[in-house]
């Protein structure tokens, strides 16, 4: 059992920031243009259902992480492949998130710097933070999340001053019908970023008051979904649906149009700050979950040494996963998210909850 404890507000900050993470900068639902915000709402509803499943499993096994409850549910030998799969999922997802940060910084402020230098430096800082355990990252989230939200609110205010701002850009609503929106939202809109909150199952045992498990998880999904929806509407209003569907870093593109009295310009630094903060939550959550899983699988007493081996692996994966950023996005949204995410974040948890429910029913009948 994990000995470190974090408060409910710390876990909420960590998970809300995790849900926002890279999705805030990259944008979602670009395939349906002006209806992108609707796909986020549908994804959020699906995410709330998934969080109900995750938190119910945590209620059945309050002192166990996902790795620890798997052998109790499906047996020792059947659980090993799944445990390894989840560790690989967390590790690879961390590498994807840090690659997105590297590409953004290389494309904007450090154009002459090799991407491996940026990724490697950030990972060193991330490991230094994570070696303090979940309590350290919980305390850091209390500092980073308010800065993240303040930066976002400031960007929204600035976007309102853009001459091209037009809320009518989100019309016609469902102009192409419901089918394209549903196709965009299911399963991709659910899997990314809401389904990735399955990582919270590695942190539930660390919560100081386990009665708040479901409330914290649901609130993180709800608040994250509302913020992503509003942010998408703001970006569509500034960029127009056509540009929104083509640009890789949508919030950055919208912010670059800000010009206050032809004097205050170049607010790119705010977007970079948000991206760094978002990747802190995303990479931190995935890396910590992978380290906890490895230490519990190998029955290690601590995770500090695990980070020393895990960090270089994440950096290496981020560099070899794709030759360029376009390929990186294509692999993610056409292969990994619809297939890999669906299996580990939707199918397996539903099966696990069904098994847990039947086990409890059988046990209650016997008693």
C-alpha positions as CSV (number, residue, x, y, z in Angstrom):
1,X,0.0,0.0,0.0
2,X,1.2,3.5,-0.8
3,X,2.3,5.4,2.3
4,X,2.3,8.9,1.0
5,X,-0.9,10.9,1.4
6,X,-2.3,13.8,-0.6
7,X,-5.4,15.9,0.2
8,X,-8.5,16.0,-1.9
9,X,-7.8,19.5,-3.3
10,X,-4.3,18.4,-4.3
11,X,-5.7,15.4,-6.2
12,X,-8.3,17.6,-7.8
13,X,-5.7,20.1,-9.0
14,X,-3.5,17.3,-10.3
15,X,-6.3,15.5,-12.2
16,X,-8.0,18.7,-13.5
17,X,-4.6,19.9,-14.8
18,X,-4.0,16.4,-16.2
19,X,-7.3,16.5,-18.1
20,X,-6.5,19.9,-19.6
21,X,-2.9,19.1,-20.2
22,X,-1.9,19.1,-23.8
23,X,-5.5,19.1,-25.1
24,X,-5.8,22.8,-24.3
25,X,-3.0,23.8,-26.7
26,X,-3.6,21.2,-29.4
27,X,-7.4,21.6,-29.6
28,X,-10.0,18.8,-30.1
29,X,-12.6,17.8,-32.6
30,X,-10.9,19.5,-35.6
31,X,-12.6,17.1,-37.9
32,X,-16.0,18.6,-37.4
33,X,-14.8,22.3,-37.4
34,X,-17.4,24.6,-35.9
35,X,-19.0,21.7,-33.9
36,X,-15.7,20.8,-32.2
37,X,-17.1,22.1,-28.9
38,X,-20.0,19.6,-29.1
39,X,-17.6,16.7,-29.4
40,X,-15.9,17.8,-26.2
41,X,-19.3,17.9,-24.3
42,X,-20.0,14.3,-25.6
43,X,-16.5,13.2,-24.6
44,X,-17.0,14.8,-21.2
45,X,-20.2,12.8,-20.7
46,X,-18.4,9.6,-21.7
47,X,-15.5,10.6,-19.4
48,X,-17.9,11.0,-16.4
49,X,-19.3,7.5,-17.0
50,X,-15.7,6.1,-17.2
51,X,-14.8,8.0,-14.0
52,X,-17.9,6.5,-12.3
53,X,-16.4,3.0,-13.3
54,X,-12.9,3.9,-12.0
55,X,-14.1,5.3,-8.7
56,X,-16.5,2.3,-8.1
57,X,-13.6,0.0,-8.6
58,X,-11.6,2.1,-6.1
59,X,-14.6,1.8,-3.7
60,X,-14.5,-2.0,-3.9
61,X,-10.7,-2.0,-3.4
62,X,-9.9,1.2,-1.4
63,X,-6.3,0.3,-0.5
64,X,-5.3,-1.0,-3.9
65,X,-4.0,0.7,-7.0
66,X,-5.1,-0.7,-10.4
67,X,-1.9,-2.9,-10.5
68,X,-2.7,-4.3,-7.1
69,X,-6.4,-5.0,-7.7
70,X,-5.9,-6.8,-11.0
71,X,-4.6,-10.1,-9.4
72,X,-7.5,-10.1,-7.0
73,X,-10.0,-9.8,-9.8
74,X,-8.7,-12.0,-12.6
75,X,-6.0,-14.1,-10.9
76,X,-2.2,-13.9,-10.6
77,X,-1.2,-15.2,-14.0
78,X,-3.9,-13.6,-16.1
79,X,-3.1,-10.2,-14.5
80,X,0.6,-10.1,-15.4
81,X,0.1,-9.3,-19.2
82,X,-2.5,-6.6,-18.3
83,X,-0.2,-5.1,-15.7
84,X,2.6,-4.9,-18.2
85,X,0.2,-3.4,-20.8
86,X,-0.8,-0.6,-18.4
87,X,2.8,0.2,-17.5
88,X,3.6,0.4,-21.2
89,X,0.5,2.5,-21.7
90,X,1.5,5.0,-19.0
91,X,5.1,5.1,-20.3
92,X,4.3,5.6,-23.9
93,X,1.6,8.2,-23.2
94,X,4.2,10.2,-21.1
95,X,6.6,10.0,-24.1
96,X,3.9,11.4,-26.4
97,X,3.0,14.3,-24.1
98,X,6.7,15.3,-23.7
99,X,7.2,15.1,-27.5
100,X,4.3,17.6,-28.0
101,X,6.0,20.0,-25.6
102,X,9.3,19.6,-27.5
103,X,7.7,20.2,-30.9
104,X,5.9,23.3,-29.6
105,X,9.1,24.9,-28.2
106,X,11.2,24.0,-31.2
107,X,8.6,25.5,-33.5
108,X,8.3,28.8,-31.5
109,X,11.0,30.1,-29.2
110,X,14.0,27.8,-29.5
111,X,14.0,27.1,-33.2
112,X,17.8,26.3,-33.4
113,X,17.8,24.0,-30.4
114,X,17.8,20.2,-31.0
115,X,14.5,18.7,-29.7
116,X,16.3,16.0,-27.7
117,X,17.9,18.8,-25.6
118,X,14.5,20.3,-24.7
119,X,12.9,16.9,-24.0
120,X,15.9,15.6,-22.0
121,X,16.2,18.8,-19.9
122,X,12.5,18.8,-19.1
123,X,12.6,15.1,-18.2
124,X,15.5,15.6,-15.8
125,X,13.5,18.3,-14.0
126,X,10.5,16.1,-14.0
127,X,12.3,13.2,-12.4
128,X,13.9,15.5,-9.8
129,X,10.3,16.5,-8.8
130,X,8.8,13.0,-8.9
131,X,11.6,11.5,-6.8
132,X,9.9,13.2,-3.8
133,X,6.8,11.0,-4.3
134,X,3.2,11.8,-4.8
135,X,3.2,14.3,-1.9
136,X,5.7,16.5,-3.7
137,X,3.8,16.5,-7.0
138,X,0.6,17.1,-5.0
139,X,2.1,20.2,-3.4
140,X,3.5,21.4,-6.7
141,X,0.0,21.1,-8.3
142,X,-1.3,23.6,-5.7
143,X,1.2,26.1,-7.1
144,X,1.1,25.3,-10.8
145,X,-2.6,24.9,-11.3
146,X,-3.6,28.4,-10.2
147,X,-0.9,29.8,-12.4
148,X,-2.3,27.7,-15.3
149,X,-5.8,29.0,-14.8
150,X,-4.7,32.6,-14.4
151,X,-2.8,32.4,-17.6
152,X,-5.8,30.9,-19.4
153,X,-8.2,33.6,-18.1
154,X,-5.7,36.3,-19.2
155,X,-5.5,34.7,-22.7
156,X,-9.3,34.6,-23.0
157,X,-9.6,38.3,-22.0
158,X,-7.0,39.1,-24.7
159,X,-8.8,37.0,-27.3
160,X,-11.9,39.1,-26.8
161,X,-9.9,42.1,-28.1
162,X,-9.0,40.5,-31.4
163,X,-10.7,42.2,-34.3
164,X,-11.6,38.9,-36.0
165,X,-13.4,37.6,-32.9
166,X,-16.9,36.4,-34.0
167,X,-19.0,34.1,-31.9
168,X,-21.0,33.3,-35.1
169,X,-18.1,31.2,-36.2
170,X,-19.6,28.3,-34.2
171,X,-22.6,28.3,-36.4
172,X,-24.3,26.5,-38.1
173,X,-24.6,24.2,-35.1
174,X,-24.8,20.6,-36.4
175,X,-24.8,21.9,-39.9
176,X,-23.6,18.6,-41.3
177,X,-25.8,16.5,-39.0
178,X,-25.2,14.6,-35.8
179,X,-23.4,11.6,-37.4
180,X,-20.0,13.3,-38.0
181,X,-20.0,14.7,-34.5
182,X,-20.7,11.4,-32.9
183,X,-18.1,9.7,-35.1
184,X,-15.5,12.3,-34.0
185,X,-16.5,12.0,-30.3
186,X,-16.8,8.3,-30.0
187,X,-14.3,6.9,-29.1
188,X,-11.6,9.5,-29.7
189,X,-13.3,12.4,-27.9
190,X,-13.9,10.1,-24.9
191,X,-10.4,8.6,-24.9
192,X,-8.5,11.8,-25.2
193,X,-8.3,13.5,-22.8
194,X,-11.0,12.2,-20.5
195,X,-10.4,8.4,-20.6
196,X,-6.7,9.0,-19.8
197,X,-7.9,9.9,-16.3
198,X,-7.7,6.1,-15.6
199,X,-4.3,7.1,-14.2
200,X,-6.1,8.3,-11.1
201,X,-6.6,4.7,-10.2
202,X,-2.9,4.6,-9.4
203,X,-3.3,7.5,-6.9
204,X,-6.6,6.7,-5.2
205,X,-5.0,4.8,-2.3
206,X,-2.9,7.9,-1.5
207,X,-6.0,10.0,-0.9
208,X,-6.2,11.0,2.8
209,X,-10.0,10.9,2.8
210,X,-11.2,8.1,0.6
211,X,-14.9,9.1,1.0
212,X,-14.2,11.8,-1.5
213,X,-12.9,9.5,-4.3
214,X,-15.9,9.7,-6.6
215,X,-16.6,13.4,-6.0
216,X,-13.0,14.4,-6.8
217,X,-12.8,12.3,-9.9
218,X,-16.1,13.5,-11.3
219,X,-15.4,17.2,-10.5
220,X,-12.0,17.0,-12.2
221,X,-13.7,15.6,-15.4
222,X,-16.5,18.1,-15.2
223,X,-14.4,21.2,-14.6
224,X,-11.8,20.1,-17.2
225,X,-14.6,19.5,-19.8
226,X,-16.2,22.8,-19.2
227,X,-12.9,24.7,-19.5
228,X,-12.0,22.8,-22.7
229,X,-15.4,23.6,-24.2
230,X,-15.1,27.3,-23.5
231,X,-11.6,27.4,-24.8
232,X,-12.6,25.7,-28.0
233,X,-15.4,28.2,-28.5
234,X,-12.9,31.0,-28.0
235,X,-10.5,29.6,-30.5
236,X,-13.2,29.0,-33.1
237,X,-14.4,32.5,-32.6
238,X,-11.0,33.9,-33.3
239,X,-9.6,31.6,-36.0
240,X,-12.7,30.5,-37.9
241,X,-13.5,26.8,-38.4
242,X,-11.3,26.4,-41.4
243,X,-8.1,27.6,-39.8
244,X,-9.0,25.7,-36.6
245,X,-9.2,22.5,-38.5
246,X,-5.8,22.9,-40.1
247,X,-3.5,24.5,-37.5
248,X,-1.5,22.3,-35.2
249,X,-1.2,24.6,-32.2
250,X,-4.5,26.3,-32.2
251,X,-4.4,28.3,-29.0
252,X,-1.0,29.6,-30.0
253,X,-2.3,30.7,-33.4
254,X,-5.2,32.5,-31.8
255,X,-3.0,34.3,-29.3
256,X,-0.6,35.5,-32.0
257,X,-3.5,37.6,-33.4
258,X,-3.7,39.6,-30.2
259,X,-2.7,43.2,-30.6
260,X,-3.8,45.8,-27.9
261,X,-3.6,49.3,-29.3
262,X,-0.8,48.2,-31.7
263,X,1.5,48.2,-28.7
264,X,0.9,45.0,-26.6
265,X,1.7,42.0,-28.8
266,X,3.5,38.7,-28.8
267,X,1.7,36.9,-25.9
268,X,3.1,33.6,-27.1
269,X,5.0,33.3,-23.8
270,X,1.6,32.8,-22.0
271,X,0.8,29.8,-24.2
272,X,4.3,28.3,-23.7
273,X,3.8,28.7,-20.0
274,X,0.5,26.9,-20.2
275,X,2.0,24.1,-22.3
276,X,4.8,23.6,-19.8
277,X,2.4,23.5,-16.9
278,X,0.0,21.2,-18.8
279,X,2.9,18.8,-19.7
280,X,4.0,18.9,-16.1
281,X,0.6,17.5,-15.1
282,X,0.4,15.0,-18.0
283,X,4.0,13.7,-17.9
284,X,4.1,13.8,-14.2
285,X,0.9,11.8,-13.8
286,X,1.8,9.1,-16.4
287,X,5.4,8.8,-15.2
288,X,4.5,8.5,-11.6
289,X,1.8,5.9,-12.4
290,X,4.2,3.8,-14.4
291,X,6.8,4.0,-11.6
292,X,4.3,2.9,-9.0
293,X,3.2,0.1,-11.3
294,X,6.7,-1.1,-11.8
295,X,7.6,-1.0,-8.1
296,X,4.5,-2.9,-7.1
297,X,4.9,-5.5,-9.9
298,X,8.6,-6.1,-8.8
299,X,7.7,-5.7,-5.1
300,X,10.1,-2.8,-4.6
301,X,9.9,-0.8,-1.4
302,X,10.3,2.6,-3.1
303,X,10.1,4.2,-6.6
304,X,13.1,6.5,-6.6
305,X,15.4,4.2,-8.4
306,X,12.7,3.3,-10.9
307,X,12.6,6.9,-12.1
308,X,16.3,6.8,-13.0
309,X,15.6,4.0,-15.5
310,X,12.1,5.2,-16.6
311,X,13.2,8.7,-17.5
312,X,15.7,7.8,-20.3
313,X,13.2,5.2,-21.7
314,X,10.5,7.9,-22.0
315,X,12.9,10.3,-23.7
316,X,14.0,7.6,-26.1
317,X,10.5,6.6,-26.9
318,X,9.5,10.3,-27.5
319,X,12.3,10.7,-30.1
320,X,11.8,7.4,-32.0
321,X,8.0,7.3,-32.0
322,X,7.8,9.5,-35.1
323,X,10.1,11.2,-37.6
324,X,8.1,14.5,-37.5
325,X,5.2,16.1,-35.7
326,X,2.6,15.3,-38.4
327,X,3.5,11.6,-38.2
328,X,3.3,11.9,-34.4
329,X,-0.3,13.2,-34.5
330,X,-1.4,10.8,-37.2
331,X,-0.2,7.8,-35.2
332,X,-1.9,9.1,-32.1
333,X,-5.3,10.0,-33.5
334,X,-5.6,7.3,-36.1
335,X,-4.1,4.3,-34.3
336,X,-3.2,4.7,-30.6
337,X,-6.2,6.6,-29.3
338,X,-9.0,4.7,-31.2
339,X,-7.6,1.2,-30.5
340,X,-5.0,1.2,-27.7
341,X,-6.9,3.7,-25.5
342,X,-10.2,2.1,-26.1
343,X,-9.0,-1.3,-24.9
344,X,-7.1,-0.1,-21.7
345,X,-9.4,2.8,-20.8
346,X,-12.9,1.5,-21.7
347,X,-13.1,-2.2,-22.4
348,X,-10.9,-3.5,-19.6
349,X,-12.3,-1.3,-16.8
350,X,-15.9,-2.3,-17.8
351,X,-14.9,-5.9,-17.6
352,X,-13.1,-5.5,-14.3
353,X,-16.1,-3.7,-12.8
354,X,-18.4,-6.5,-14.0
355,X,-16.2,-9.1,-12.4
356,X,-15.9,-7.1,-9.2
357,X,-19.7,-6.7,-9.0
358,X,-20.3,-10.4,-9.6
359,X,-17.7,-11.4,-7.0
360,X,-19.4,-9.2,-4.4
361,X,-22.8,-10.6,-5.2
362,X,-21.6,-14.1,-4.9
363,X,-19.9,-13.3,-1.6
364,X,-23.0,-11.6,-0.2
365,X,-25.1,-14.6,-1.3
366,X,-22.7,-17.0,0.5
367,X,-22.7,-15.0,3.7
